Amino acid sequence: MDNKTGMSPFEAAFHASAERHERFWIFGVLVMLVLLTIGTMFYVVHDYGLVTGTHSYAADPQAPAREAAFQDGKVVRTGPNSYAVYMVGRAWHWAPDVIHVPEGAEITFYVTSADVLHGFEIQGTPVNLTAVPGVVGTVKYTFRHAGLFRIICNEYCGMFHHAMVARIIVDPAGTP
Amino acid sequence: MSMEITADTLPSALARSDSDRAAASMHRLMLAFLITGFSALLIGATIGPLQALNYGGVDAYPALRPLLQSYYQGLTIHGVMNGYVFTFFITCGLLVYLPARELGVAPNLVMWRTCFAIMAVGALCVLYAMADNSSSVLWTFYPPLKGSPFFYIGITLLALGSTMPLPILLEMRATWRRHRPGEITPLVTYMSLTTMLMWGLAGVGVMAELVLQLDPWSLGLIGTVDPIINRTLFWLTGHPIVYFWLMPAYVSWYGLLSRQVGGKLISDPMARITFALLMIFALPVGTHHQFSDPGFSSIWRGILVVLTMSVATPSLVTAFTIGLSLEYAGRLRGGQGWFGWFRALPWGDPSVAAQLLAAITFILGGATGIVNGSWQLNAIVHNTTFIPGHFHVTVGSVTAMTLMAISFWMVPHLTGRQLISRRLALFSVWTWFVGMTIFAIGMTWAGLYGVPRRAWVSALPHDTYHALYGAASVPLALVAAGGVLLWVASYAFFAVFFGSILFGRRAAPPPVPFAQSFGGPASSTIDSPPNPAQSASPLIRALDHVWLLTGITVLATLAAYIPILWPFLHHVTRAPGWILW
C-alpha cells in the first residue's frame, strides 16, 4: 500500500492508465458525434424536400377539412411536373382513399385531420407526417418507381386505427 | 415514533445499527415501494406478450373479452403500468433509500410515506380508468382523444408524488453537510439528487398539460384543448422521463456494481460529469419526438439534432467508465488477455449477471437511439415498430433488468431472507436478455418495412395483413418469439421475487454494496472519519453546486421552448374531445 493515496501498486498503475485512455475515449466520442451530426445535417440540407412544413393554422379544428381543396380530394396539377395532393385523416379513413400520381413528378402533400391525431405514413418511403386537427402540414416527395404504395395511419386514433389504409397508385411516366 | 427523533440525534444512531426502530421503518417503506413497483410490472408484463403475438399475426384478444376489450386497452395498461407505475415506485424508493444509507442520515419518513400514498392513490385511479376501458388512450394520452377524469387525475398524482424525493434528498444532504463542512456530496447522493432535480424540472411540462388542460377538460370545466401545444408539453416531460428511467440504473452501475464484482469504480469525477450532462441535456431536446409534426421551423429541428446527439456523450462516457471498472475487477479476479477479464466476472451472482446483460443490450438501445435522433432517418422510423424496438432495449432492458438486479440483493437486505433460488434468478435474467434482444431485433427490423407501432394488425383480415406486412414476416415472427420468451422470463423473476419475500430462508442481511472509487473513502456516512484527502478538482467542486446546474438547465430549456411554443400560442386550435374505442 502506498500510504499517501491509499492505493495498491496495481490500483495506482491501473488508475494512471485509465485516466490516459479516458481522454482518448472522450475525444473519440466527440469526434464521432460531430461527424454524425454533420452527416445527418448535410443529408437534410442536400435533400431538403423531406422536411415537414407548416401551411396554415386554424382555430376551428374542422376548418381546414372544409376548404374546397380538401373537399374535392383531387390531385391538382401545379406546374409542368409538380402536383398537390390534399389529404384529410378521419377516424378511420383517409380521404381521398385512392389517388393516381405520375412517376417522377414532385408531389406536395397537404395533410390535416378532422378529428384526432393521425399519422400520414407512405409505406416504403420516408414520408411521415403527423396529421393534426386545425393545422395543415406539408411534405414533398417524388416517387421514382411506378407501382402501388399504401398510406398507413401510424398515430393511434382509436378502435380501427390499424384499418386506416389508403392507396397511392404511381403511374409510369408517359401515360396520359 | 420516528417523528420524535430529531435530525440531529438520528444520523449517528442509524449509522451504527440496523436494529434501530427508524431503520426498521425505512426498511418496511422501501420494501413497500419495491413490492408495489414489481406488482405493477407483473400486470404490465403479463399483457406485453399479447402485443408481441399481435405483431406475429396472432390475435389473443377475442379470447380475453370480459377482461380486455381490445388490443388498445391492453396496450394502454402495459405502457402505463410498466412505464410509469413500475419505474416511479422503485425509483422513488431507491433514490431515497440509497442516499440515506450512504450518508447515514434518516430521511423524512413522513414525506416519504406521503410520496408513497400520493402515488398509490394515483396508480389506483389510473388502474380503475384503464380497467373499465374508459381511457384507452395509450401511455402518451394525446388529446383530443379523451379519457376519463380518473385517468388524468391519476397520472397527475403519480407525477406529483414522483417528485417528492427531491425535498427529502435536499434535507438529508443539508444535514450531512452541516456536520461535514467543506466536503463534496458523496457520489450516490449526488447522482440521486441530480436525477431528482432533472425530473422535478421536467415534470413542469406534463403538469402544465394535465393541470391547465386535461384535468379540467375531462371534468367538463373547459370544452376544448389544443392538440399540438399539449403534445409539445407532453414531450417536454416525455423525453426526460427516458432519463428518469435510465439514471437510477446508472446509479446502480456507478454506485454499486463495482463493489458487487469485487473491484472499484475507476473514476468518481466521470460519474458526476455524466449525471450533470444528463441533467442539462435531458430537458431542452423533447421536441425531437416531433420531427414529423408540423409547426416547427427547420432551424429548430437542426438545433435539436445537435442537442440530441450531445445526449449520447454521457452514455458513451458511462460505457467507458463502467467497462474499465469491470475490467479492473476482472483482472483482480485473475482474468487474462483481451476478454478474459469479462469472463472472470462473478456471473454466478444473478444481480451482477442482470446488470452486465442489461449493459450489453444497451449497445443496441444506444445505437437505435442515435438513428431516432438523426432527423432524416427519423422520417423513416418515426412511429414504426422501430421506436418500441428501441425503447425496449433501453427502459425494457437497462432499467427493468437493473431494477431486477437491485431486488436480488435488496430483498435479502431488507427482509433478512435469502433468494429462494439463485439458479431460477439467473434463468430469469438470461431469458429476459435473450427474449428482449430477439424482440428488439424483430421490432427494429420490422420498422424498416414501415410496420406501424401501436396497431392491432392481427385483427385485420388475413389477406390484408399479408398484403401490408407480409414482407416483414420474419422480423414479426421474431417479435412474437421474443415476447413469449419474455413471458417465461418475467414469471421466473416474479417467482424468485415474491417467493423470496414470503418463503426465503432466514439469513444475516447483506449490507448495501456501496462501491469505493479509486482514491475515494471507504465510507461517507455522517459519522465516518473526516475525509480531508478528498482533494476534488475545481470542476467537481463546481458541479457540486447543484443550483448552478439547475439554473443552466432552466435557461437552456427556456431558450429551446419559448421559440417553439410561441407560434403555437398565437394559433390556438380549440379541439373538442373524441372517444373512439
HADDOCK unambig.tbl for C-alpha pairs under 7 A between the chains (distance, minus, plus):
assign (segid A and resid 5 and name CA) (segid B and resid 519 and name CA) 6.10 0.50 0.50
assign (segid A and resid 6 and name CA) (segid B and resid 519 and name CA) 6.62 0.50 0.50
assign (segid A and resid 7 and name CA) (segid B and resid 519 and name CA) 6.68 0.50 0.50
assign (segid A and resid 15 and name CA) (segid B and resid 266 and name CA) 6.60 0.50 0.50
assign (segid A and resid 26 and name CA) (segid B and resid 317 and name CA) 6.78 0.50 0.50
assign (segid A and resid 29 and name CA) (segid B and resid 313 and name CA) 6.78 0.50 0.50
assign (segid A and resid 33 and name CA) (segid B and resid 309 and name CA) 6.28 0.50 0.50
assign (segid A and resid 37 and name CA) (segid B and resid 306 and name CA) 6.15 0.50 0.50
assign (segid A and resid 37 and name CA) (segid B and resid 309 and name CA) 6.77 0.50 0.50
assign (segid A and resid 40 and name CA) (segid B and resid 374 and name CA) 5.85 0.50 0.50
assign (segid A and resid 40 and name CA) (segid B and resid 375 and name CA) 6.95 0.50 0.50
assign (segid A and resid 40 and name CA) (segid B and resid 376 and name CA) 6.95 0.50 0.50
assign (segid A and resid 44 and name CA) (segid B and resid 376 and name CA) 6.53 0.50 0.50
assign (segid A and resid 52 and name CA) (segid B and resid 292 and name CA) 6.11 0.50 0.50
assign (segid A and resid 52 and name CA) (segid B and resid 293 and name CA) 6.84 0.50 0.50
assign (segid A and resid 52 and name CA) (segid B and resid 294 and name CA) 5.87 0.50 0.50
assign (segid A and resid 53 and name CA) (segid B and resid 294 and name CA) 5.63 0.50 0.50
assign (segid A and resid 53 and name CA) (segid B and resid 295 and name CA) 6.99 0.50 0.50
assign (segid A and resid 54 and name CA) (segid B and resid 294 and name CA) 5.08 0.50 0.50
assign (segid A and resid 54 and name CA) (segid B and resid 295 and name CA) 5.37 0.50 0.50
assign (segid A and resid 57 and name CA) (segid B and resid 571 and name CA) 6.09 0.50 0.50
assign (segid A and resid 58 and name CA) (segid B and resid 571 and name CA) 6.84 0.50 0.50
assign (segid A and resid 58 and name CA) (segid B and resid 573 and name CA) 6.07 0.50 0.50
assign (segid A and resid 59 and name CA) (segid B and resid 571 and name CA) 6.72 0.50 0.50
assign (segid A and resid 59 and name CA) (segid B and resid 572 and name CA) 5.65 0.50 0.50
assign (segid A and resid 59 and name CA) (segid B and resid 573 and name CA) 4.04 0.50 0.50
assign (segid A and resid 59 and name CA) (segid B and resid 574 and name CA) 5.67 0.50 0.50
assign (segid A and resid 60 and name CA) (segid B and resid 573 and name CA) 5.98 0.50 0.50
assign (segid A and resid 60 and name CA) (segid B and resid 574 and name CA) 5.95 0.50 0.50
assign (segid A and resid 61 and name CA) (segid B and resid 573 and name CA) 6.05 0.50 0.50
assign (segid A and resid 61 and name CA) (segid B and resid 574 and name CA) 6.45 0.50 0.50
assign (segid A and resid 61 and name CA) (segid B and resid 575 and name CA) 5.61 0.50 0.50
assign (segid A and resid 116 and name CA) (segid B and resid 144 and name CA) 5.45 0.50 0.50
assign (segid A and resid 116 and name CA) (segid B and resid 145 and name CA) 6.25 0.50 0.50
assign (segid A and resid 123 and name CA) (segid B and resid 450 and name CA) 5.22 0.50 0.50
assign (segid A and resid 124 and name CA) (segid B and resid 449 and name CA) 6.49 0.50 0.50
assign (segid A and resid 124 and name CA) (segid B and resid 450 and name CA) 6.23 0.50 0.50
assign (segid A and resid 125 and name CA) (segid B and resid 380 and name CA) 6.96 0.50 0.50
assign (segid A and resid 126 and name CA) (segid B and resid 379 and name CA) 5.19 0.50 0.50
assign (segid A and resid 126 and name CA) (segid B and resid 380 and name CA) 4.42 0.50 0.50
assign (segid A and resid 127 and name CA) (segid B and resid 379 and name CA) 6.60 0.50 0.50
assign (segid A and resid 128 and name CA) (segid B and resid 292 and name CA) 6.09 0.50 0.50
assign (segid A and resid 128 and name CA) (segid B and resid 379 and name CA) 5.67 0.50 0.50
assign (segid A and resid 129 and name CA) (segid B and resid 292 and name CA) 4.81 0.50 0.50
assign (segid A and resid 129 and name CA) (segid B and resid 293 and name CA) 6.02 0.50 0.50
assign (segid A and resid 130 and name CA) (segid B and resid 292 and name CA) 5.77 0.50 0.50
assign (segid A and resid 130 and name CA) (segid B and resid 293 and name CA) 4.97 0.50 0.50
assign (segid A and resid 130 and name CA) (segid B and resid 294 and name CA) 6.95 0.50 0.50
assign (segid A and resid 134 and name CA) (segid B and resid 573 and name CA) 5.73 0.50 0.50
assign (segid A and resid 137 and name CA) (segid B and resid 294 and name CA) 5.00 0.50 0.50
assign (segid A and resid 154 and name CA) (segid B and resid 383 and name CA) 5.75 0.50 0.50
assign (segid A and resid 154 and name CA) (segid B and resid 384 and name CA) 6.95 0.50 0.50
assign (segid A and resid 154 and name CA) (segid B and resid 452 and name CA) 5.14 0.50 0.50
assign (segid A and resid 154 and name CA) (segid B and resid 453 and name CA) 6.65 0.50 0.50
assign (segid A and resid 155 and name CA) (segid B and resid 383 and name CA) 6.88 0.50 0.50
assign (segid A and resid 156 and name CA) (segid B and resid 454 and name CA) 6.55 0.50 0.50
assign (segid A and resid 158 and name CA) (segid B and resid 580 and name CA) 4.74 0.50 0.50
assign (segid A and resid 158 and name CA) (segid B and resid 581 and name CA) 4.98 0.50 0.50
assign (segid A and resid 159 and name CA) (segid B and resid 580 and name CA) 6.10 0.50 0.50
assign (segid A and resid 159 and name CA) (segid B and resid 581 and name CA) 4.46 0.50 0.50
assign (segid A and resid 161 and name CA) (segid B and resid 455 and name CA) 6.63 0.50 0.50
assign (segid A and resid 162 and name CA) (segid B and resid 455 and name CA) 4.90 0.50 0.50
assign (segid A and resid 162 and name CA) (segid B and resid 456 and name CA) 5.50 0.50 0.50
assign (segid A and resid 162 and name CA) (segid B and resid 457 and name CA) 5.84 0.50 0.50
assign (segid A and resid 163 and name CA) (segid B and resid 460 and name CA) 6.76 0.50 0.50
